Amino acid sequence: MSKRFARGGDVAAVDDVDLTIAAGEFFTLLGPSGCGKTTTLRMVAGFYFPTSGHIRFGGEDVTRRPPNKRDTGMVFQNYALFPHMSVAQNVSYGLKIRKVGRAESARRVEEALAQVHLGGYGTRRIDELSGGQQQRVALARALVIRPRTLLLDEPLSNLDAKLREETRAEIRRIQRDAGLTSIYVTHDQAEAMAMSDRIAVMESGKVRQVGSPQEIYHRPATTFVARFIGRSNVLSLPVLGATDTTVDVGLPGGGRATAKAPEGHGLTENDTALVSIRPEHVALARPGDKDTLPGQVTDVEFTGMSTNLTLDVAGTTVNVSAIDVPATVAVGDRLEVRLPADRMWVVRP
Ligand code: ATP
């Protein structure tokens, strides 16, 4: 499906996005600000109609159906709660619209509040709650209608780092327990990796890759995906030879390595390959290691868990992240590194 907005120069905010999400799956739309994540989610929710294309829920075409007839629960970034109303009044809102009776409504509100660990909070006012509690009320309000699909648009971005981590585990627990098909929007790659069964990485209205967190991390499709998911090196290296699934490349400063490559990579001798390798897979050489590359340290960053080094290797910048970096290593030092071939993966531009 695609979405164009007349306002803002008629560019496609969502450009030919084709996704199939399995029942019970936790699926994340991940990408930088403005890439079209929210617009995609809003089309699934029914707040926007696509300019072209279709949306199907279990084979049923819902493209033009209004939001309240789609069996989806939505959690917004800003929670969209009524601040002067009680928790219970906020949570019961969707039931009122659906004309659920009082007794049944009260029972379901209490059940939804218990699900998000806010049992007994029904009579509290929203503006008396912490940000984290408000976020749970928003989640309870989405859950109370017992939707088939839960849609979450950056629901954690107003919480501090610690609460964000706790809450993401909780959302996952609730989603698993209820077997809810979920679509989650975030620009935070760590959050996407930690929570998702599968991730769609979006850039400029397009989906660049869909895969499990492991696939996207270890076999990024493009330079953009490699760089967006964690720190990465994407090295431009000369192609010395190739098979269907490997590419032999010349290394900076001499030597060669056989990188893994996706089928259909199309590279042949004398082309330039873009090869991604994660900083934690670049090894500091040990005495006796073969095929090491000489580098000079241009930056050192101690993170506690590991040390990030930036090296100049024959004019190529190589980022290294290692736990065994001696505390004495400083800018200007010369170090030998190894690029393990089995960690090198060819990406598209
Ligand atoms: P963010 O993380 O900042 O919310 P996003 O990835 O969710 O970004 P969208 O909000 O989907 O991105 O926006 C995609 C593009 O569509 C942007 O260029 C945005 O300016 C444009 N856009 C979104 N909504 C509208 C609208 N109602 N009218 C005009 N342009 C819009």
Residues whose N, C-alpha, C, O or C-beta is under 5 A from the ligand:
A	BS01	ATP	F5 R7 G8 A13 P32 S33 G34 C35 G36 K37 T38 T39 T40
